[in-house]
Amino acid sequence: DEYGITRDELIQKLNAGKIEARPFFMPIHDMPPYKGSKHGDLTVTNELYARGINLPSSVGLKKEDIKAVCEIIKNSKR
């Protein structure tokens, strides 16, 4: 990984810093009811799911909240 830390490791660091973060939702084509469904090339979907993180997002976030998220991410790079 070019960042030097996995998605799950970064989520753990954010959560340890009292910042709620989670992976992207599982793609629908991977959910049990849709496993056998026909679909096209979902390479990008799978890549985003494997690496994507949902970070706090709200109109109520304060600058210090955003800075705290950024600091943990910045300091997590290996």
N, C-alpha and C positions, 0 to 999 in steps of 0.2 A: 504494500500500500504506500502510495507516494507521501502520505501525511505522517506515516510512522506509527499510527495507532489505529486499532480497529474501531468500527462503529460502536460495538458493544462496550469496549473499554472507555471510550469517550462518554457514552451514556452513563456508565458507572461513575465516572469522575464528576459529571454534571449533577447526578443525583446525590452524590456524597456532599456536594456543595449546596444542597437544598434547592437545586434547579431541576424542575420536572422536565425530563426529556425522554423520548421513546423512539423506537424504530418506526419507519414508515409502515403503514398497514400492509398486511400480506396481500399480494396481488390476487385478484379474484380467480384467475386461472389455476392458482395453487390451492384454493380452498376445496375441501373434500367434495362438496356437491358439484363442482365444475371440473374436477380432475380429468375426466375423459372428454371434455368438450373440445371441439375443433377451434383452433386459433392460428393466427399467423405468427410471424417472427416477433417474439416478445423479449428480445435481448436487452433492449433499453429498460423495459419494465423490470426485468430481473436484476439488472445492474443497479437501478435506483433503489430497489427494495433492499438489496444486499448492503448498500452504503448509506442510505438516506436516514436522516435524523429529524424528527419533529422537535423544534425548539419552542420555548414559550413565545407566544405571539398574541398580543392584546393591545388594544388602544390604551389600556390602563398601565402598560409597562412604563416604569420611570427610567430616566437615563441611567441611574445607578444600577437598576436591574439589568439593563442591556450591557452595561460595562462589566458587571459580574459574570454574565454569560461569556462575553468576549474574552475576559481574562482567563477563565478556566480553559476555554478552547485554545487560546494562544499559548498558555503554559503547559498544555498537554502534548504539544508537538514534540516528538523525540528528535 
